């Protein structure tokens, strides 16, 4: 499996879960300090648009083998976020 596409897929899942957090502030709170405890859906959209664009740009700016290392670290970070969200009861949705 290409780690770049794995990272993108996990980012998409995390994005959906974070939108759930933003849509239900009475039930959940966000752990990312850059977004704050109760971000708006607009803030979530902007955050994921900018950070994903940054990750993709960095990925393509790096030479091999650093490109794959970056992608695996990115995928691992996103995977940990997705698992944590599942643990607190946030389902996977897109």
PDB file with one MODEL, atoms N, CA, C and O in Angstrom:
MODEL        1
ATOM      1  N   UNK A   1       0.842  -1.182   0.000  1.00  0.00           N
ATOM      2  CA  UNK A   1       0.000   0.000   0.000  1.00  0.00           C
ATOM      3  C   UNK A   1       0.886   1.244   0.000  1.00  0.00           C
ATOM      4  O   UNK A   1       1.889   1.312   0.710  1.00  0.00           O
ATOM      5  N   UNK A   2       0.501   2.202  -0.794  1.00  0.00           N
ATOM      6  CA  UNK A   2       1.229   3.465  -0.865  1.00  0.00           C
ATOM      7  C   UNK A   2       0.915   4.280   0.389  1.00  0.00           C
ATOM      8  O   UNK A   2      -0.246   4.597   0.645  1.00  0.00           O
ATOM      9  N   UNK A   3       1.946   4.625   1.175  1.00  0.00           N
ATOM     10  CA  UNK A   3       1.679   5.339   2.429  1.00  0.00           C
ATOM     11  C   UNK A   3       1.069   6.724   2.212  1.00  0.00           C
ATOM     12  O   UNK A   3       0.366   7.232   3.086  1.00  0.00           O
ATOM     13  N   UNK A   4       1.328   7.334   1.063  1.00  0.00           N
ATOM     14  CA  UNK A   4       0.757   8.646   0.779  1.00  0.00           C
ATOM     15  C   UNK A   4      -0.774   8.566   0.713  1.00  0.00           C
ATOM     16  O   UNK A   4      -1.471   9.388   1.309  1.00  0.00           O
ATOM     17  N   UNK A   5      -1.286   7.571  -0.014  1.00  0.00           N
ATOM     18  CA  UNK A   5      -2.738   7.435  -0.142  1.00  0.00           C
ATOM     19  C   UNK A   5      -3.370   6.944   1.162  1.00  0.00           C
ATOM     20  O   UNK A   5      -4.515   7.283   1.460  1.00  0.00           O
ATOM     21  N   UNK A   6      -2.637   6.154   1.932  1.00  0.00           N
ATOM     22  CA  UNK A   6      -3.109   5.758   3.261  1.00  0.00           C
ATOM     23  C   UNK A   6      -3.256   6.995   4.143  1.00  0.00           C
ATOM     24  O   UNK A   6      -4.263   7.154   4.834  1.00  0.00           O
ATOM     25  N   UNK A   7      -2.246   7.873   4.118  1.00  0.00           N
ATOM     26  CA  UNK A   7      -2.296   9.102   4.916  1.00  0.00           C
ATOM     27  C   UNK A   7      -3.456   9.991   4.473  1.00  0.00           C
ATOM     28  O   UNK A   7      -4.165  10.544   5.314  1.00  0.00           O
ATOM     29  N   UNK A   8      -3.654  10.133   3.174  1.00  0.00           N
ATOM     30  CA  UNK A   8      -4.773  10.936   2.678  1.00  0.00           C
ATOM     31  C   UNK A   8      -6.116  10.362   3.115  1.00  0.00           C
ATOM     32  O   UNK A   8      -7.013  11.102   3.518  1.00  0.00           O
ATOM     33  N   UNK A   9      -6.250   9.040   3.032  1.00  0.00           N
ATOM     34  CA  UNK A   9      -7.492   8.389   3.442  1.00  0.00           C
ATOM     35  C   UNK A   9      -7.772   8.571   4.921  1.00  0.00           C
ATOM     36  O   UNK A   9      -8.902   8.863   5.314  1.00  0.00           O
ATOM     37  N   UNK A  10      -6.745   8.400   5.740  1.00  0.00           N
ATOM     38  CA  UNK A  10      -6.921   8.589   7.182  1.00  0.00           C
ATOM     39  C   UNK A  10      -7.212  10.049   7.521  1.00  0.00           C
ATOM     40  O   UNK A  10      -7.949  10.333   8.465  1.00  0.00           O
ATOM     41  N   UNK A  11      -6.636  10.973   6.757  1.00  0.00           N
ATOM     42  CA  UNK A  11      -6.932  12.390   6.955  1.00  0.00           C
ATOM     43  C   UNK A  11      -8.400  12.667   6.648  1.00  0.00           C
ATOM     44  O   UNK A  11      -9.054  13.432   7.358  1.00  0.00           O
ATOM     45  N   UNK A  12      -8.907  12.055   5.606  1.00  0.00           N
ATOM     46  CA  UNK A  12     -10.317  12.222   5.254  1.00  0.00           C
ATOM     47  C   UNK A  12     -11.228  11.684   6.361  1.00  0.00           C
ATOM     48  O   UNK A  12     -12.240  12.301   6.692  1.00  0.00           O
ATOM     49  N   UNK A  13     -10.869  10.544   6.923  1.00  0.00           N
ATOM     50  CA  UNK A  13     -11.653   9.976   8.031  1.00  0.00           C
ATOM     51  C   UNK A  13     -11.584  10.904   9.248  1.00  0.00           C
ATOM     52  O   UNK A  13     -12.607  11.181   9.874  1.00  0.00           O
ATOM     53  N   UNK A  14     -10.386  11.382   9.581  1.00  0.00           N
ATOM     54  CA  UNK A  14     -10.230  12.299  10.715  1.00  0.00           C
ATOM     55  C   UNK A  14     -11.033  13.580  10.483  1.00  0.00           C
ATOM     56  O   UNK A  14     -11.639  14.110  11.415  1.00  0.00           O
ATOM     57  N   UNK A  15     -11.038  14.066   9.277  1.00  0.00           N
ATOM     58  CA  UNK A  15     -11.815  15.253   8.919  1.00  0.00           C
ATOM     59  C   UNK A  15     -13.302  15.023   9.199  1.00  0.00           C
ATOM     60  O   UNK A  15     -13.959  15.869   9.804  1.00  0.00           O
ATOM     61  N   UNK A  16     -13.822  13.896   8.767  1.00  0.00           N
ATOM     62  CA  UNK A  16     -15.230  13.579   9.015  1.00  0.00           C
ATOM     63  C   UNK A  16     -15.532  13.480  10.496  1.00  0.00           C
ATOM     64  O   UNK A  16     -16.563  13.967  10.960  1.00  0.00           O
ATOM     65  N   UNK A  17     -14.636  12.849  11.240  1.00  0.00           N
ATOM     66  CA  UNK A  17     -14.846  12.727  12.682  1.00  0.00           C
ATOM     67  C   UNK A  17     -14.782  14.092  13.368  1.00  0.00           C
ATOM     68  O   UNK A  17     -15.555  14.366  14.286  1.00  0.00           O
ATOM     69  N   UNK A  18     -13.868  14.938  12.924  1.00  0.00           N
ATOM     70  CA  UNK A  18     -13.723  16.258  13.534  1.00  0.00           C
ATOM     71  C   UNK A  18     -14.925  17.136  13.211  1.00  0.00           C
ATOM     72  O   UNK A  18     -15.322  17.960  14.035  1.00  0.00           O
ATOM     73  N   UNK A  19     -15.501  16.977  12.045  1.00  0.00           N
ATOM     74  CA  UNK A  19     -16.742  17.696  11.726  1.00  0.00           C
ATOM     75  C   UNK A  19     -17.873  17.240  12.652  1.00  0.00           C
ATOM     76  O   UNK A  19     -18.731  18.038  13.029  1.00  0.00           O
ATOM     77  N   UNK A  20     -17.870  15.964  13.014  1.00  0.00           N
ATOM     78  CA  UNK A  20     -18.857  15.470  13.980  1.00  0.00           C
ATOM     79  C   UNK A  20     -18.675  16.163  15.325  1.00  0.00           C
ATOM     80  O   UNK A  20     -19.650  16.567  15.958  1.00  0.00           O
ATOM     81  N   UNK A  21     -17.435  16.300  15.757  1.00  0.00           N
ATOM     82  CA  UNK A  21     -17.146  16.998  17.017  1.00  0.00           C
ATOM     83  C   UNK A  21     -17.661  18.435  16.950  1.00  0.00           C
ATOM     84  O   UNK A  21     -18.293  18.922  17.888  1.00  0.00           O
ATOM     85  N   UNK A  22     -17.388  19.103  15.839  1.00  0.00           N
ATOM     86  CA  UNK A  22     -17.813  20.498  15.690  1.00  0.00           C
ATOM     87  C   UNK A  22     -19.333  20.626  15.641  1.00  0.00           C
ATOM     88  O   UNK A  22     -19.885  21.642  16.064  1.00  0.00           O
ATOM     89  N   UNK A  23     -19.998  19.615  15.134  1.00  0.00           N
ATOM     90  CA  UNK A  23     -21.462  19.655  15.008  1.00  0.00           C
ATOM     91  C   UNK A  23     -22.185  19.277  16.294  1.00  0.00           C
ATOM     92  O   UNK A  23     -23.385  19.521  16.420  1.00  0.00           O
ATOM     93  N   UNK A  24     -21.478  18.690  17.243  1.00  0.00           N
ATOM     94  CA  UNK A  24     -22.117  18.228  18.481  1.00  0.00           C
ATOM     95  C   UNK A  24     -21.300  18.651  19.703  1.00  0.00           C
ATOM     96  O   UNK A  24     -20.801  17.794  20.432  1.00  0.00           O
ATOM     97  N   UNK A  25     -21.154  19.963  19.939  1.00  0.00           N
ATOM     98  CA  UNK A  25     -20.313  20.407  21.054  1.00  0.00           C
ATOM     99  C   UNK A  25     -20.832  19.997  22.429  1.00  0.00           C
ATOM    100  O   UNK A  25     -20.069  19.988  23.395  1.00  0.00           O
ATOM    101  N   UNK A  26     -22.099  19.662  22.532  1.00  0.00           N
ATOM    102  CA  UNK A  26     -22.638  19.222  23.825  1.00  0.00           C
ATOM    103  C   UNK A  26     -22.163  17.813  24.180  1.00  0.00           C
ATOM    104  O   UNK A  26     -22.168  17.429  25.349  1.00  0.00           O
ATOM    105  N   UNK A  27     -21.755  17.048  23.170  1.00  0.00           N
ATOM    106  CA  UNK A  27     -21.373  15.654  23.398  1.00  0.00           C
ATOM    107  C   UNK A  27     -19.863  15.424  23.332  1.00  0.00           C
ATOM    108  O   UNK A  27     -19.344  14.537  24.009  1.00  0.00           O
ATOM    109  N   UNK A  28     -19.157  16.209  22.527  1.00  0.00           N
ATOM    110  CA  UNK A  28     -17.734  15.967  22.302  1.00  0.00           C
ATOM    111  C   UNK A  28     -16.941  17.259  22.448  1.00  0.00           C
ATOM    112  O   UNK A  28     -17.492  18.358  22.391  1.00  0.00           O
ATOM    113  N   UNK A  29     -15.642  17.102  22.637  1.00  0.00           N
ATOM    114  CA  UNK A  29     -14.746  18.247  22.537  1.00  0.00           C
ATOM    115  C   UNK A  29     -13.499  17.815  21.767  1.00  0.00           C
ATOM    116  O   UNK A  29     -13.136  16.639  21.752  1.00  0.00           O
ATOM    117  N   UNK A  30     -12.867  18.769  21.144  1.00  0.00           N
ATOM    118  CA  UNK A  30     -11.704  18.533  20.304  1.00  0.00           C
ATOM    119  C   UNK A  30     -10.448  18.538  21.162  1.00  0.00           C
ATOM    120  O   UNK A  30     -10.326  19.326  22.099  1.00  0.00           O
ATOM    121  N   UNK A  31      -9.516  17.652  20.832  1.00  0.00           N
ATOM    122  CA  UNK A  31      -8.253  17.563  21.564  1.00  0.00           C
ATOM    123  C   UNK A  31      -7.138  18.354  20.895  1.00  0.00           C
ATOM    124  O   UNK A  31      -6.105  18.601  21.518  1.00  0.00           O
ATOM    125  N   UNK A  32      -7.322  18.756  19.645  1.00  0.00           N
ATOM    126  CA  UNK A  32      -6.298  19.500  18.923  1.00  0.00           C
ATOM    127  C   UNK A  32      -6.292  20.947  19.440  1.00  0.00           C
ATOM    128  O   UNK A  32      -7.278  21.665  19.272  1.00  0.00           O
ATOM    129  N   UNK A  33      -5.186  21.379  20.069  1.00  0.00           N
ATOM    130  CA  UNK A  33      -5.164  22.737  20.631  1.00  0.00           C
ATOM    131  C   UNK A  33      -5.241  23.832  19.558  1.00  0.00           C
ATOM    132  O   UNK A  33      -5.625  24.961  19.863  1.00  0.00           O
ATOM    133  N   UNK A  34      -4.887  23.521  18.333  1.00  0.00           N
ATOM    134  CA  UNK A  34      -4.978  24.518  17.267  1.00  0.00           C
ATOM    135  C   UNK A  34      -6.429  24.826  16.893  1.00  0.00           C
ATOM    136  O   UNK A  34      -6.729  25.913  16.399  1.00  0.00           O
ATOM    137  N   UNK A  35      -7.314  23.877  17.126  1.00  0.00           N
ATOM    138  CA  UNK A  35      -8.731  24.078  16.812  1.00  0.00           C
ATOM    139  C   UNK A  35      -9.537  24.574  18.011  1.00  0.00           C
ATOM    140  O   UNK A  35     -10.588  25.192  17.839  1.00  0.00           O
ATOM    141  N   UNK A  36      -9.057  24.311  19.203  1.00  0.00           N
ATOM    142  CA  UNK A  36      -9.812  24.672  20.397  1.00  0.00           C
ATOM    143  C   UNK A  36     -10.806  23.573  20.761  1.00  0.00           C
ATOM    144  O   UNK A  36     -11.050  22.666  19.964  1.00  0.00           O
ATOM    145  N   UNK A  37     -11.376  23.650  21.949  1.00  0.00           N
ATOM    146  CA  UNK A  37     -12.274  22.592  22.439  1.00  0.00           C
ATOM    147  C   UNK A  37     -13.542  22.445  21.620  1.00  0.00           C
ATOM    148  O   UNK A  37     -14.009  21.327  21.404  1.00  0.00           O
ATOM    149  N   UNK A  38     -14.107  23.551  21.160  1.00  0.00           N
ATOM    150  CA  UNK A  38     -15.370  23.520  20.430  1.00  0.00           C
ATOM    151  C   UNK A  38     -15.252  24.345  19.145  1.00  0.00           C
ATOM    152  O   UNK A  38     -15.770  25.460  19.069  1.00  0.00           O
ATOM    153  N   UNK A  39     -14.569  23.795  18.135  1.00  0.00           N
ATOM    154  CA  UNK A  39     -14.397  24.552  16.888  1.00  0.00           C
ATOM    155  C   UNK A  39     -15.689  24.599  16.077  1.00  0.00           C
ATOM    156  O   UNK A  39     -16.573  23.758  16.239  1.00  0.00           O
ATOM    157  N   UNK A  40     -15.778  25.584  15.213  1.00  0.00           N
ATOM    158  CA  UNK A  40     -16.905  25.634  14.287  1.00  0.00           C
ATOM    159  C   UNK A  40     -16.613  24.715  13.109  1.00  0.00           C
ATOM    160  O   UNK A  40     -15.463  24.343  12.874  1.00  0.00           O
ATOM    161  N   UNK A  41     -17.650  24.352  12.375  1.00  0.00           N
ATOM    162  CA  UNK A  41     -17.456  23.520  11.181  1.00  0.00           C
ATOM    163  C   UNK A  41     -16.580  24.272  10.182  1.00  0.00           C
ATOM    164  O   UNK A  41     -15.746  23.662   9.513  1.00  0.00           O
ATOM    165  N   UNK A  42     -16.757  25.577  10.074  1.00  0.00           N
ATOM    166  CA  UNK A  42     -15.929  26.382   9.178  1.00  0.00           C
ATOM    167  C   UNK A  42     -14.466  26.345   9.556  1.00  0.00           C
ATOM    168  O   UNK A  42     -13.598  26.263   8.687  1.00  0.00           O
ATOM    169  N   UNK A  43     -14.183  26.404  10.855  1.00  0.00           N
ATOM    170  CA  UNK A  43     -12.792  26.308  11.323  1.00  0.00           C
ATOM    171  C   UNK A  43     -12.199  24.945  11.000  1.00  0.00           C
ATOM    172  O   UNK A  43     -11.035  24.842  10.613  1.00  0.00           O
ATOM    173  N   UNK A  44     -12.994  23.912  11.160  1.00  0.00           N
ATOM    174  CA  UNK A  44     -12.537  22.553  10.844  1.00  0.00           C
ATOM    175  C   UNK A  44     -12.241  22.443   9.348  1.00  0.00           C
ATOM    176  O   UNK A  44     -11.216  21.888   8.951  1.00  0.00           O
ATOM    177  N   UNK A  45     -13.137  22.971   8.529  1.00  0.00           N
ATOM    178  CA  UNK A  45     -12.925  22.927   7.078  1.00  0.00           C
ATOM    179  C   UNK A  45     -11.631  23.634   6.702  1.00  0.00           C
ATOM    180  O   UNK A  45     -10.824  23.096   5.944  1.00  0.00           O
ATOM    181  N   UNK A  46     -11.432  24.843   7.232  1.00  0.00           N
ATOM    182  CA  UNK A  46     -10.234  25.616   6.910  1.00  0.00           C
ATOM    183  C   UNK A  46      -8.975  24.906   7.399  1.00  0.00           C
ATOM    184  O   UNK A  46      -7.984  24.826   6.673  1.00  0.00           O
ATOM    185  N   UNK A  47      -9.010  24.393   8.620  1.00  0.00           N
ATOM    186  CA  UNK A  47      -7.854  23.705   9.191  1.00  0.00           C
ATOM    187  C   UNK A  47      -7.442  22.517   8.320  1.00  0.00           C
ATOM    188  O   UNK A  47      -6.268  22.370   7.980  1.00  0.00           O
ATOM    189  N   UNK A  48      -8.406  21.674   7.963  1.00  0.00           N
ATOM    190  CA  UNK A  48      -8.063  20.490   7.182  1.00  0.00           C
ATOM    191  C   UNK A  48      -7.643  20.846   5.757  1.00  0.00           C
ATOM    192  O   UNK A  48      -6.783  20.180   5.182  1.00  0.00           O
ATOM    193  N   UNK A  49      -8.238  21.880   5.190  1.00  0.00           N
ATOM    194  CA  UNK A  49      -7.832  22.301   3.846  1.00  0.00           C
ATOM    195  C   UNK A  49      -6.374  22.761   3.859  1.00  0.00           C
ATOM    196  O   UNK A  49      -5.584  22.359   3.005  1.00  0.00           O
ATOM    197  N   UNK A  50      -6.025  23.598   4.824  1.00  0.00           N
ATOM    198  CA  UNK A  50      -4.670  24.136   4.883  1.00  0.00           C
ATOM    199  C   UNK A  50      -3.631  23.086   5.277  1.00  0.00           C
ATOM    200  O   UNK A  50      -2.568  23.001   4.662  1.00  0.00           O
ATOM    201  N   UNK A  51      -3.935  22.296   6.290  1.00  0.00           N
ATOM    202  CA  UNK A  51      -2.942  21.313   6.737  1.00  0.00           C
ATOM    203  C   UNK A  51      -2.763  20.189   5.722  1.00  0.00           C
ATOM    204  O   UNK A  51      -1.651  19.694   5.539  1.00  0.00           O
ATOM    205  N   UNK A  52      -3.830  19.786   5.070  1.00  0.00           N
ATOM    206  CA  UNK A  52      -3.696  18.743   4.054  1.00  0.00           C
ATOM    207  C   UNK A  52      -2.900  19.265   2.864  1.00  0.00           C
ATOM    208  O   UNK A  52      -2.042  18.560   2.333  1.00  0.00           O
ATOM    209  N   UNK A  53      -3.180  20.493   2.443  1.00  0.00           N
ATOM    210  CA  UNK A  53      -2.404  21.088   1.346  1.00  0.00           C
ATOM    211  C   UNK A  53      -0.927  21.191   1.739  1.00  0.00           C
ATOM    212  O   UNK A  53      -0.044  20.939   0.920  1.00  0.00           O
ATOM    213  N   UNK A  54      -0.669  21.556   2.979  1.00  0.00           N
ATOM    214  CA  UNK A  54       0.715  21.627   3.455  1.00  0.00           C
ATOM    215  C   UNK A  54       1.394  20.277   3.462  1.00  0.00           C
ATOM    216  O   UNK A  54       2.548  20.159   3.050  1.00  0.00           O
ATOM    217  N   UNK A  55       0.689  19.251   3.928  1.00  0.00           N
ATOM    218  CA  UNK A  55       1.263  17.907   3.955  1.00  0.00           C
ATOM    219  C   UNK A  55       1.551  17.400   2.539  1.00  0.00           C
ATOM    220  O   UNK A  55       2.601  16.810   2.286  1.00  0.00           O
ATOM    221  N   UNK A  56       0.618  17.635   1.629  1.00  0.00           N
ATOM    222  CA  UNK A  56       0.811  17.194   0.245  1.00  0.00           C
ATOM    223  C   UNK A  56       1.989  17.949  -0.376  1.00  0.00           C
ATOM    224  O   UNK A  56       2.828  17.352  -1.050  1.00  0.00           O
ATOM    225  N   UNK A  57       2.047  19.262  -0.145  1.00  0.00           N
ATOM    226  CA  UNK A  57       3.169  20.045  -0.670  1.00  0.00           C
ATOM    227  C   UNK A  57       4.500  19.579  -0.126  1.00  0.00           C
ATOM    228  O   UNK A  57       5.464  19.436  -0.878  1.00  0.00           O
ATOM    229  N   UNK A  58       4.564  19.340   1.167  1.00  0.00           N
ATOM    230  CA  UNK A  58       5.797  18.842   1.777  1.00  0.00           C
ATOM    231  C   UNK A  58       6.168  17.488   1.207  1.00  0.00           C
ATOM    232  O   UNK A  58       7.332  17.233   0.898  1.00  0.00           O
ATOM    233  N   UNK A  59       5.183  16.628   1.068  1.00  0.00           N
ATOM    234  CA  UNK A  59       5.431  15.288   0.538  1.00  0.00           C
ATOM    235  C   UNK A  59       6.109  15.359  -0.830  1.00  0.00           C
ATOM    236  O   UNK A  59       7.100  14.668  -1.067  1.00  0.00           O
ATOM    237  N   UNK A  60       5.585  16.185  -1.723  1.00  0.00           N
ATOM    238  CA  UNK A  60       6.146  16.265  -3.069  1.00  0.00           C
ATOM    239  C   UNK A  60       7.427  17.081  -3.137  1.00  0.00           C
ATOM    240  O   UNK A  60       8.170  16.973  -4.113  1.00  0.00           O
ATOM    241  N   UNK A  61       7.704  17.898  -2.120  1.00  0.00           N
ATOM    242  CA  UNK A  61       8.956  18.656  -2.085  1.00  0.00           C
ATOM    243  C   UNK A  61      10.126  17.804  -1.602  1.00  0.00           C
ATOM    244  O   UNK A  61      11.281  18.089  -1.918  1.00  0.00           O
ATOM    245  N   UNK A  62       9.824  16.761  -0.838  1.00  0.00           N
ATOM    246  CA  UNK A  62      10.883  15.913  -0.283  1.00  0.00           C
ATOM    247  C   UNK A  62      11.398  14.917  -1.322  1.00  0.00           C
ATOM    248  O   UNK A  62      10.621  14.404  -2.128  1.00  0.00           O
ATOM    249  N   UNK A  63      12.706  14.642  -1.307  1.00  0.00           N
ATOM    250  CA  UNK A  63      13.230  13.582  -2.169  1.00  0.00           C
ATOM    251  C   UNK A  63      12.991  12.220  -1.526  1.00  0.00           C
ATOM    252  O   UNK A  63      12.731  12.120  -0.327  1.00  0.00           O
ATOM    253  N   UNK A  64      13.084  11.179  -2.343  1.00  0.00           N
ATOM    254  CA  UNK A  64      13.040   9.827  -1.777  1.00  0.00           C
ATOM    255  C   UNK A  64      14.336   9.602  -1.031  1.00  0.00           C
ATOM    256  O   UNK A  64      15.337  10.170  -1.466  1.00  0.00           O
ATOM    257  N   UNK A  65      14.431   8.847   0.030  1.00  0.00           N
ATOM    258  CA  UNK A  65      13.391   8.075   0.694  1.00  0.00           C
ATOM    259  C   UNK A  65      12.623   8.876   1.734  1.00  0.00           C
ATOM    260  O   UNK A  65      11.745   8.332   2.404  1.00  0.00           O
ATOM    261  N   UNK A  66      12.942  10.172   1.881  1.00  0.00           N
ATOM    262  CA  UNK A  66      12.287  10.979   2.908  1.00  0.00           C
ATOM    263  C   UNK A  66      10.799  11.145   2.634  1.00  0.00           C
ATOM    264  O   UNK A  66      10.009  11.335   3.559  1.00  0.00           O
ATOM    265  N   UNK A  67      10.424  11.073   1.377  1.00  0.00           N
ATOM    266  CA  UNK A  67       9.015  11.212   1.007  1.00  0.00           C
ATOM    267  C   UNK A  67       8.192  10.101   1.648  1.00  0.00           C
ATOM    268  O   UNK A  67       7.130  10.355   2.217  1.00  0.00           O
ATOM    269  N   UNK A  68       8.686   8.871   1.554  1.00  0.00           N
ATOM    270  CA  UNK A  68       7.955   7.745   2.155  1.00  0.00           C
ATOM    271  C   UNK A  68       7.968   7.827   3.682  1.00  0.00           C
ATOM    272  O   UNK A  68       6.968   7.509   4.325  1.00  0.00           O
ATOM    273  N   UNK A  69       9.079   8.246   4.260  1.00  0.00           N
ATOM    274  CA  UNK A  69       9.154   8.391   5.719  1.00  0.00           C
ATOM    275  C   UNK A  69       8.115   9.411   6.179  1.00  0.00           C
ATOM    276  O   UNK A  69       7.387   9.178   7.144  1.00  0.00           O
ATOM    277  N   UNK A  70       8.056  10.535   5.482  1.00  0.00           N
ATOM    278  CA  UNK A  70       7.057  11.552   5.813  1.00  0.00           C
ATOM    279  C   UNK A  70       5.650  10.978   5.727  1.00  0.00           C
ATOM    280  O   UNK A  70       4.836  11.190   6.626  1.00  0.00           O
ATOM    281  N   UNK A  71       5.360  10.253   4.650  1.00  0.00           N
ATOM    282  CA  UNK A  71       4.014   9.702   4.464  1.00  0.00           C
ATOM    283  C   UNK A  71       3.659   8.717   5.571  1.00  0.00           C
ATOM    284  O   UNK A  71       2.524   8.714   6.049  1.00  0.00           O
ATOM    285  N   UNK A  72       4.611   7.877   5.988  1.00  0.00           N
ATOM    286  CA  UNK A  72       4.327   6.923   7.060  1.00  0.00           C
ATOM    287  C   UNK A  72       4.103   7.642   8.391  1.00  0.00           C
ATOM    288  O   UNK A  72       3.240   7.241   9.173  1.00  0.00           O
ATOM    289  N   UNK A  73       4.867   8.690   8.652  1.00  0.00           N
ATOM    290  CA  UNK A  73       4.661   9.454   9.895  1.00  0.00           C
ATOM    291  C   UNK A  73       3.301  10.146   9.860  1.00  0.00           C
ATOM    292  O   UNK A  73       2.572  10.144  10.852  1.00  0.00           O
ATOM    293  N   UNK A  74       2.969  10.732   8.723  1.00  0.00           N
ATOM    294  CA  UNK A  74       1.671  11.389   8.551  1.00  0.00           C
ATOM    295  C   UNK A  74       0.541  10.387   8.747  1.00  0.00           C
ATOM    296  O   UNK A  74      -0.427  10.671   9.452  1.00  0.00           O
ATOM    297  N   UNK A  75       0.661   9.207   8.122  1.00  0.00           N
ATOM    298  CA  UNK A  75      -0.367   8.168   8.254  1.00  0.00           C
ATOM    299  C   UNK A  75      -0.478   7.693   9.705  1.00  0.00           C
ATOM    300  O   UNK A  75      -1.582   7.474  10.204  1.00  0.00           O
ATOM    301  N   UNK A  76       0.656   7.535  10.375  1.00  0.00           N
ATOM    302  CA  UNK A  76       0.631   7.099  11.768  1.00  0.00           C
ATOM    303  C   UNK A  76      -0.036   8.110  12.681  1.00  0.00           C
ATOM    304  O   UNK A  76      -0.799   7.746  13.575  1.00  0.00           O
ATOM    305  N   UNK A  77       0.254   9.376  12.453  1.00  0.00           N
ATOM    306  CA  UNK A  77      -0.358  10.433  13.247  1.00  0.00           C
ATOM    307  C   UNK A  77      -1.866  10.472  13.027  1.00  0.00           C
ATOM    308  O   UNK A  77      -2.638  10.536  13.984  1.00  0.00           O
ATOM    309  N   UNK A  78      -2.278  10.433  11.774  1.00  0.00           N
ATOM    310  CA  UNK A  78      -3.717  10.446  11.471  1.00  0.00           C
ATOM    311  C   UNK A  78      -4.398   9.184  11.997  1.00  0.00           C
ATOM    312  O   UNK A  78      -5.516   9.243  12.509  1.00  0.00           O
ATOM    313  N   UNK A  79      -3.725   8.050  11.870  1.00  0.00           N
ATOM    314  CA  UNK A  79      -4.290   6.800  12.380  1.00  0.00           C
ATOM    315  C   UNK A  79      -4.519   6.862  13.881  1.00  0.00           C
ATOM    316  O   UNK A  79      -5.543   6.391  14.377  1.00  0.00           O
ATOM    317  N   UNK A  80      -3.563   7.446  14.610  1.00  0.00           N
ATOM    318  CA  UNK A  80      -3.714   7.590  16.064  1.00  0.00           C
ATOM    319  C   UNK A  80      -4.902   8.498  16.394  1.00  0.00           C
ATOM    320  O   UNK A  80      -5.634   8.239  17.349  1.00  0.00           O
ATOM    321  N   UNK A  81      -5.091   9.551  15.612  1.00  0.00           N
ATOM    322  CA  UNK A  81      -6.238  10.453  15.835  1.00  0.00           C
ATOM    323  C   UNK A  81      -7.558   9.730  15.586  1.00  0.00           C
ATOM    324  O   UNK A  81      -8.507   9.869  16.357  1.00  0.00           O
ATOM    325  N   UNK A  82      -7.608   8.962  14.510  1.00  0.00           N
ATOM    326  CA  UNK A  82      -8.835   8.224  14.174  1.00  0.00           C
ATOM    327  C   UNK A  82      -9.164   7.220  15.278  1.00  0.00           C
ATOM    328  O   UNK A  82     -10.317   7.108  15.693  1.00  0.00           O
ATOM    329  N   UNK A  83      -8.161   6.496  15.751  1.00  0.00           N
ATOM    330  CA  UNK A  83      -8.380   5.497  16.810  1.00  0.00           C
ATOM    331  C   UNK A  83      -8.851   6.184  18.086  1.00  0.00           C
ATOM    332  O   UNK A  83      -9.773   5.700  18.743  1.00  0.00           O
ATOM    333  N   UNK A  84      -8.227   7.307  18.446  1.00  0.00           N
ATOM    334  CA  UNK A  84      -8.654   8.039  19.652  1.00  0.00           C
ATOM    335  C   UNK A  84     -10.096   8.500  19.514  1.00  0.00           C
ATOM    336  O   UNK A  84     -10.874   8.409  20.464  1.00  0.00           O
ATOM    337  N   UNK A  85     -10.454   8.992  18.340  1.00  0.00           N
ATOM    338  CA  UNK A  85     -11.835   9.425  18.127  1.00  0.00           C
ATOM    339  C   UNK A  85     -12.816   8.264  18.273  1.00  0.00           C
ATOM    340  O   UNK A  85     -13.894   8.432  18.842  1.00  0.00           O
ATOM    341  N   UNK A  86     -12.452   7.097  17.767  1.00  0.00           N
ATOM    342  CA  UNK A  86     -13.307   5.912  17.892  1.00  0.00           C
ATOM    343  C   UNK A  86     -13.456   5.543  19.373  1.00  0.00           C
ATOM    344  O   UNK A  86     -14.541   5.169  19.818  1.00  0.00           O
ATOM    345  N   UNK A  87     -12.366   5.650  20.126  1.00  0.00           N
ATOM    346  CA  UNK A  87     -12.401   5.308  21.553  1.00  0.00           C
ATOM    347  C   UNK A  87     -13.367   6.179  22.340  1.00  0.00           C
ATOM    348  O   UNK A  87     -13.977   5.720  23.306  1.00  0.00           O
ATOM    349  N   UNK A  88     -13.507   7.438  21.927  1.00  0.00           N
ATOM    350  CA  UNK A  88     -14.436   8.308  22.648  1.00  0.00           C
ATOM    351  C   UNK A  88     -15.830   8.281  22.066  1.00  0.00           C
ATOM    352  O   UNK A  88     -16.702   9.037  22.495  1.00  0.00           O
ATOM    353  N   UNK A  89     -16.045   7.413  21.090  1.00  0.00           N
ATOM    354  CA  UNK A  89     -17.400   7.191  20.584  1.00  0.00           C
ATOM    355  C   UNK A  89     -17.758   7.874  19.290  1.00  0.00           C
ATOM    356  O   UNK A  89     -18.929   7.901  18.913  1.00  0.00           O
ATOM    357  N   UNK A  90     -16.773   8.433  18.591  1.00  0.00           N
ATOM    358  CA  UNK A  90     -17.061   9.113  17.331  1.00  0.00           C
ATOM    359  C   UNK A  90     -16.911   8.114  16.195  1.00  0.00           C
ATOM    360  O   UNK A  90     -15.842   7.548  15.968  1.00  0.00           O
ATOM    361  N   UNK A  91     -18.008   7.919  15.498  1.00  0.00           N
ATOM    362  CA  UNK A  91     -18.014   6.940  14.408  1.00  0.00           C
ATOM    363  C   UNK A  91     -17.296   7.488  13.188  1.00  0.00           C
ATOM    364  O   UNK A  91     -17.075   8.693  13.065  1.00  0.00           O
ATOM    365  N   UNK A  92     -16.940   6.591  12.298  1.00  0.00           N
ATOM    366  CA  UNK A  92     -16.323   6.984  11.039  1.00  0.00           C
ATOM    367  C   UNK A  92     -17.410   7.406  10.085  1.00  0.00           C
ATOM    368  O   UNK A  92     -18.323   6.638   9.781  1.00  0.00           O
ATOM    369  N   UNK A  93     -17.307   8.644   9.611  1.00  0.00           N
ATOM    370  CA  UNK A  93     -18.275   9.160   8.642  1.00  0.00           C
ATOM    371  C   UNK A  93     -17.562  10.124   7.720  1.00  0.00           C
ATOM    372  O   UNK A  93     -16.595  10.778   8.111  1.00  0.00           O
ATOM    373  N   UNK A  94     -18.041  10.206   6.510  1.00  0.00           N
ATOM    374  CA  UNK A  94     -17.434  11.130   5.539  1.00  0.00           C
ATOM    375  C   UNK A  94     -18.467  12.121   5.055  1.00  0.00           C
ATOM    376  O   UNK A  94     -18.157  12.984   4.234  1.00  0.00           O
TER     377      UNK A  94
ENDMDL
END
